[in-house]
């Protein structure tokens, strides 16, 4: 029993330290060319999305259908028309499963793709830290990508003004 407790504690500490060591991507860094599973259960390669629009906004949130995540998603929903007119593809990412992402998208009529990043492929590729220690939930953040490079990064966790913030950044 002691050995099991020791291994459990060691595993927990290693998990915590591995997440703490991840450095979020910065402006000027290459955008990751990774593949995720959408809210519809299909695979999507981010490299393909980057090529389809002038900009790609990849935003991360801790958990679907929670207050802050809903505000962030609804901000992007409400600003979606203005964003798409500026050539922005929007992709939301959380550790939720496909069913939770699909339900979140349907409930709030989100017109963009959500990715169920259960294996943390995107979370790790972007270096997104955990929202809380010892969880798989991603810290709220956003990355604006143009020509395969990060041109803007928001690590503060903008919520109800996410679309406004991105539109202002594009206008600079």
C-alpha positions in Angstrom: 0.0 0.0 0.0 2.9 2.4 0.8 4.4 1.7 -2.6 1.1 2.5 -4.3 0.7 5.8 -2.4 4.3 6.7 -3.3 3.8 6.0 -7.0 0.6 8.0 -7.0 2.2 11.0 -5.4 5.2 10.8 -7.7 2.9 10.5 -10.7 0.9 13.5 -9.6 4.0 15.7 -9.0 5.5 14.7 -12.4 2.2 15.6 -14.1 2.1 19.0 -12.3 5.7 19.8 -13.2 5.4 18.8 -16.8 2.4 21.2 -17.2 4.2 24.0 -15.4 7.2 23.7 -17.7 5.2 24.2 -20.9 6.0 27.6 -22.5 3.0 29.2 -24.3 3.7 30.1 -27.9 4.7 33.8 -28.5 4.2 36.3 -31.2 6.5 35.4 -34.1 6.5 31.6 -33.3 5.4 29.2 -36.0 1.8 28.0 -35.5 1.6 24.3 -34.8 0.6 22.0 -37.6 -1.4 19.5 -35.6 -4.7 17.6 -36.1 -7.7 17.6 -33.8 -11.1 16.1 -33.6 -14.1 18.4 -34.1 -17.4 18.7 -32.4 -18.8 16.5 -35.3 -16.2 13.8 -34.7 -14.2 14.6 -37.9 -10.5 15.2 -38.0 -9.2 18.7 -38.9 -5.6 19.6 -39.7 -4.9 23.1 -38.5 -2.3 23.6 -41.3 -5.2 23.3 -43.7 -7.3 25.8 -41.8 -4.4 28.3 -41.8 -4.3 28.2 -45.6 -8.1 28.7 -46.1 -8.4 32.1 -44.5 -6.2 35.2 -44.0 -6.3 34.7 -40.2 -7.1 31.8 -37.9 -8.1 32.4 -34.3 -7.4 29.3 -32.1 -8.8 30.0 -28.6 -8.6 27.7 -25.6 -11.1 27.5 -22.7 -11.2 25.3 -19.6 -14.7 23.6 -19.9 -17.7 23.8 -22.2 -20.9 25.3 -20.8 -19.3 27.0 -17.8 -19.8 30.8 -17.2 -16.5 32.2 -18.5 -16.3 29.8 -21.4 -19.8 30.6 -22.4 -19.1 34.3 -22.4 -16.0 33.8 -24.5 -17.8 31.6 -27.0 -20.8 33.9 -27.2 -18.6 36.9 -27.8 -17.0 35.2 -30.8 -20.5 34.0 -31.9 -21.8 37.6 -31.7 -18.8 39.0 -33.5 -18.5 36.1 -36.0 -19.9 38.0 -39.0 -17.4 40.9 -38.5 -14.6 38.4 -37.9 -15.3 36.4 -41.1 -15.5 39.6 -43.1 -11.9 40.3 -41.9 -10.9 36.7 -43.1 -10.8 35.1 -39.6 -11.5 31.4 -39.2 -12.4 30.7 -35.5 -11.6 27.4 -33.7 -12.4 26.8 -30.0 -10.4 24.1 -28.1 -11.0 22.4 -24.7 -10.3 19.1 -23.1 -14.0 18.2 -23.3 -15.2 15.2 -25.3 -16.9 15.4 -28.7 -20.4 15.0 -27.1 -19.8 17.9 -24.7 -18.4 20.1 -27.5 -21.4 19.3 -29.8 -23.9 20.1 -27.0 -22.1 23.4 -26.1 -22.1 24.4 -29.8 -25.8 23.5 -30.3 -26.9 25.1 -27.0 -25.3 28.5 -27.8 -25.5 28.3 -31.6 -21.8 28.7 -32.0 -21.1 29.0 -35.8 -17.5 27.8 -35.7 -15.6 24.6 -35.1 -14.9 23.3 -31.6 -12.2 20.8 -31.0 -12.4 18.0 -28.4 -8.7 17.9 -27.4 -9.0 14.9 -25.0 -5.4 13.8 -25.7 -4.1 17.4 -25.3 -2.5 17.4 -28.7 -3.4 21.1 -29.3 -3.1 22.2 -25.7 0.5 20.8 -25.6 1.4 22.0 -29.1 0.5 25.6 -28.2 2.0 25.3 -24.7 -1.2 26.2 -23.0 -0.9 25.7 -19.2 -3.5 24.1 -17.1 -6.3 26.3 -15.8 -5.7 24.8 -12.3 -2.9 22.6 -11.1 -3.4 18.9 -11.6 -6.2 19.3 -14.1 -6.4 18.7 -17.9 -8.4 21.9 -18.3 -6.7 24.5 -20.5 -6.1 28.0 -19.3 -8.2 30.5 -21.2 -6.0 31.9 -24.0 -6.2 32.8 -27.7 -3.8 32.9 -30.6 -4.3 34.8 -33.8 -2.4 33.2 -36.7 -1.5 34.7 -40.1 0.7 33.1 -42.8 1.5 30.2 -40.4 2.8 32.5 -37.6 1.4 33.7 -34.3 0.7 37.4 -34.8 -1.2 38.0 -31.5 -1.4 36.0 -28.3 -3.8 36.7 -25.4 -2.8 34.9 -22.1 -5.1 37.0 -19.9 -8.2 35.1 -20.5 -10.4 37.6 -22.2 -14.0 36.5 -22.1 -16.9 38.7 -23.1 -14.7 40.9 -25.2 -12.8 38.3 -27.2 -14.2 39.2 -30.6 -13.7 42.9 -29.9 -10.1 42.3 -28.9 -9.3 40.3 -32.0 -11.0 42.8 -34.3 -9.0 45.7 -32.7 -5.8 43.7 -33.1 -6.5 43.1 -36.8 -7.2 46.8 -37.3 -3.7 47.8 -36.0 
